[in-house]
């Protein structure tokens, strides 16, 4: 299983999002210190009912809790856009 697949599975199984758009941006950071140490760079847009009524920091904490130790070992950077379903423009 790739790091990307592992990350997507953890997010999906732990948060049950309505939408989970994960993008690997590592190629744009070639030569960066974090890339040299083996950590990857990702962008995440996630829409999840659990985010209703929570501020941005609390939403990010839920994401970090979902991915567990990956943030300290396999991921160098994670740009997060976390929305509640009520915040989706119609």
C-alpha positions in Angstrom: 0.0 0.0 0.0 1.4 3.4 -0.9 1.6 6.3 1.5 -1.1 8.1 -0.5 -3.5 5.2 -0.2 -2.7 4.7 3.5 -3.5 8.4 4.1 -6.7 8.3 2.1 -7.9 5.1 4.0 -7.2 6.6 7.4 -9.1 9.8 6.5 -12.0 7.9 5.1 -12.3 5.3 7.8 -12.0 7.7 10.7 -13.9 10.7 9.5 -16.4 9.3 7.0 -16.3 12.4 4.8 -18.8 13.5 2.2 -15.8 14.5 0.1 -12.1 13.8 0.4 -9.9 15.3 -2.3 -6.3 14.4 -1.6 -3.5 15.6 -3.8 0.2 14.7 -3.7 2.2 17.9 -4.1 5.6 16.3 -3.4 6.9 16.8 -6.9 6.6 20.5 -6.4 9.0 20.3 -3.4 11.9 18.4 -4.9 15.1 19.4 -3.1 13.2 20.7 -0.1 14.6 19.6 3.2 11.3 17.8 4.1 11.3 16.0 0.8 15.0 14.9 1.3 14.1 13.3 4.7 11.4 11.2 2.9 8.3 13.2 4.0 5.7 13.9 1.5 3.7 17.1 0.8 -0.1 16.9 0.4 -3.1 19.1 -0.1 -6.5 18.0 1.3 -10.0 19.3 0.8 -12.3 17.4 3.1 -16.0 17.9 3.8 -17.3 16.1 6.8 -20.5 16.3 9.0 -18.3 16.1 12.1 -16.9 19.6 11.3 -20.4 21.3 11.9 -20.1 23.9 14.6 -16.3 23.5 15.0 -13.7 26.2 14.4 -10.8 25.7 12.0 -8.3 24.5 14.7 -10.7 21.9 16.0 -11.3 20.6 12.5 -7.6 20.3 11.8 -7.2 18.4 15.1 -9.7 15.9 14.0 -7.8 15.4 10.7 -4.5 15.0 12.6 -6.1 12.5 15.0 -7.4 10.6 12.0 -4.0 10.2 10.4 -2.2 9.5 13.6 1.5 9.0 13.5 1.8 9.5 9.8 2.1 13.3 10.4 5.3 12.7 12.4 6.9 10.1 10.2 5.6 10.0 6.6 4.1 13.4 6.0 6.2 16.6 5.9 3.4 19.0 5.1 -0.4 18.8 4.9 -2.4 21.8 3.6 -5.9 21.3 4.9 -9.2 22.8 3.7 -11.8 21.4 6.1 -15.5 22.3 5.6 -18.8 21.2 7.0 -21.6 20.2 4.6 -23.5 23.4 5.4 -20.6 25.5 4.1 -20.8 24.0 0.6 -22.0 26.6 -1.9 -25.1 25.4 -3.8 
